[in-house]
């Protein structure tokens, strides 16, 4: 009986320390999943101006690390360059259930009329579907024109 108990204990010990192989594909870093050039349209809203951004707007995202990305977007309003949003510190996460990538970051943008541009803080948030066909980016500059929000999709 002692021998049977010892054999059972040894068998249980061996089974509990044996590892299973991981046949899953390696996980692609979140920033790489979000990386790409996105063509969007949208609008800009502030207390002073409502911008029709129905002409093509381009948002570029590049991986900086596994979970960080750069985001760059130049506002093209009726053929005029209103400034370029650029940040290298956007955080990227991916929803494990549906594969949607979420982006959140902040930076500064140089904006202004004539020869007197000024630097303003901005935030950016966004969602990119797994197939990259559905996107939404929101750029917010609280200190410009009573608060400027640009929404692109």
C-alpha positions as CSV (number, residue, x, y, z in Angstrom):
1,X,0.0,0.0,0.0
2,X,2.9,2.4,0.8
3,X,4.3,1.6,-2.6
4,X,1.0,2.4,-4.3
5,X,0.7,5.7,-2.5
6,X,4.3,6.7,-3.3
7,X,3.8,5.8,-7.0
8,X,0.6,7.9,-7.1
9,X,2.3,10.8,-5.5
10,X,5.3,10.6,-7.9
11,X,3.0,10.4,-10.9
12,X,1.0,13.4,-9.7
13,X,4.2,15.4,-9.2
14,X,5.4,14.5,-12.7
15,X,2.1,15.5,-14.3
16,X,1.9,18.8,-12.4
17,X,5.4,19.9,-13.5
18,X,5.0,19.0,-17.1
19,X,4.4,22.1,-19.3
20,X,2.1,22.2,-22.2
21,X,3.4,23.5,-25.6
22,X,2.1,26.9,-26.7
23,X,0.8,26.4,-30.3
24,X,-0.5,30.0,-30.4
25,X,1.0,32.4,-32.9
26,X,3.2,35.0,-31.4
27,X,1.4,38.1,-30.3
28,X,1.9,41.1,-32.5
29,X,2.7,44.3,-30.5
30,X,-0.2,46.7,-30.2
31,X,1.7,49.6,-31.8
32,X,2.4,47.5,-34.9
33,X,-1.2,46.5,-35.2
34,X,-2.2,50.2,-35.2
35,X,0.5,51.4,-37.5
36,X,-0.5,52.7,-40.9
37,X,-1.6,55.7,-43.0
38,X,-5.3,56.4,-42.7
39,X,-7.4,58.6,-45.1
40,X,-10.3,60.2,-43.3
41,X,-12.8,63.0,-43.5
42,X,-14.5,64.8,-40.7
43,X,-15.1,68.1,-39.1
44,X,-13.6,70.6,-36.7
45,X,-15.7,72.4,-34.1
46,X,-14.9,75.4,-31.9
47,X,-16.7,78.5,-30.5
48,X,-15.4,80.5,-33.5
49,X,-15.4,78.2,-36.5
50,X,-16.9,75.0,-37.8
51,X,-14.5,73.3,-40.2
52,X,-15.8,71.1,-43.0
53,X,-13.0,68.6,-43.4
54,X,-14.7,66.5,-46.2
55,X,-11.6,66.7,-48.3
56,X,-9.1,63.8,-47.6
57,X,-7.2,64.1,-44.3
58,X,-4.3,61.9,-43.6
59,X,-3.4,60.5,-40.2
60,X,-0.1,58.6,-40.0
61,X,0.7,56.2,-37.2
62,X,4.1,54.5,-36.7
63,X,5.2,52.1,-34.0
64,X,7.8,53.6,-31.6
65,X,7.8,50.5,-29.2
66,X,5.5,47.6,-28.5
67,X,2.9,49.8,-26.8
68,X,3.8,53.3,-28.0
69,X,3.3,55.0,-31.4
70,X,3.8,58.3,-33.1
71,X,0.8,60.1,-34.5
72,X,1.0,62.8,-37.1
73,X,-1.8,64.8,-38.7
74,X,-1.7,68.0,-40.7
75,X,-5.0,69.9,-40.8
76,X,-5.9,70.6,-44.4
77,X,-8.8,73.1,-44.3
78,X,-9.8,74.3,-47.8
79,X,-6.2,73.9,-49.0
80,X,-4.7,75.8,-46.1
81,X,-2.3,74.1,-43.6
82,X,-3.7,75.0,-40.1
83,X,-0.9,73.2,-38.3
84,X,0.5,69.7,-37.6
85,X,-0.4,67.5,-34.7
86,X,2.6,65.3,-33.8
87,X,3.3,63.2,-30.8
88,X,5.7,60.3,-30.3
89,X,4.2,59.2,-26.9
90,X,0.8,57.8,-27.8
91,X,-0.1,54.7,-25.9
92,X,-1.7,51.9,-27.9
93,X,-3.7,49.0,-26.4
94,X,-5.7,46.2,-28.2
95,X,-9.0,44.8,-27.0
96,X,-8.4,41.0,-26.8
97,X,-12.0,40.3,-27.7
98,X,-12.5,42.2,-30.9
99,X,-9.0,43.3,-31.9
100,X,-9.8,47.0,-31.8
101,X,-6.7,49.2,-31.2
102,X,-7.1,52.2,-29.0
103,X,-4.7,55.2,-29.1
104,X,-4.3,57.9,-26.5
105,X,-1.6,60.6,-26.4
106,X,-0.7,64.3,-26.1
107,X,1.6,66.8,-27.6
108,X,1.9,70.3,-28.9
109,X,0.8,71.9,-32.1
110,X,2.0,75.2,-33.6
111,X,-1.0,77.2,-34.8
112,X,-1.7,80.9,-35.5
113,X,-2.5,83.5,-38.0
114,X,0.1,85.2,-40.1
115,X,3.6,85.3,-38.7
116,X,2.7,84.8,-35.1
117,X,2.0,81.1,-34.5
118,X,1.9,79.8,-30.9
119,X,2.4,76.4,-29.3
120,X,-0.7,74.8,-27.9
121,X,-1.2,71.5,-26.0
122,X,-3.4,68.9,-27.6
123,X,-4.7,65.4,-26.9
124,X,-5.5,62.7,-29.3
125,X,-7.6,59.6,-28.9
126,X,-8.6,57.0,-31.5
127,X,-10.0,53.6,-32.3
128,X,-8.9,51.4,-35.2
129,X,-10.9,48.2,-36.1
130,X,-9.0,45.0,-36.5
131,X,-9.4,45.1,-40.3
132,X,-8.3,48.8,-40.3
133,X,-11.5,49.8,-42.2
134,X,-13.2,51.6,-39.4
135,X,-11.3,54.4,-37.7
136,X,-12.0,57.4,-35.5
137,X,-9.5,60.0,-34.4
138,X,-10.3,62.9,-32.1
139,X,-7.8,65.8,-31.7
140,X,-8.6,68.3,-29.0
141,X,-6.9,71.7,-28.5
142,X,-8.6,73.3,-25.5
143,X,-6.9,76.7,-25.7
144,X,-7.6,77.5,-29.4
145,X,-10.7,79.4,-30.5
146,X,-12.5,78.6,-27.3
147,X,-11.6,74.9,-27.6
148,X,-11.1,73.1,-31.0
149,X,-12.1,69.5,-31.5
150,X,-11.4,67.7,-34.7
151,X,-13.1,64.4,-35.3
152,X,-12.0,62.2,-38.3
153,X,-13.3,58.9,-39.5
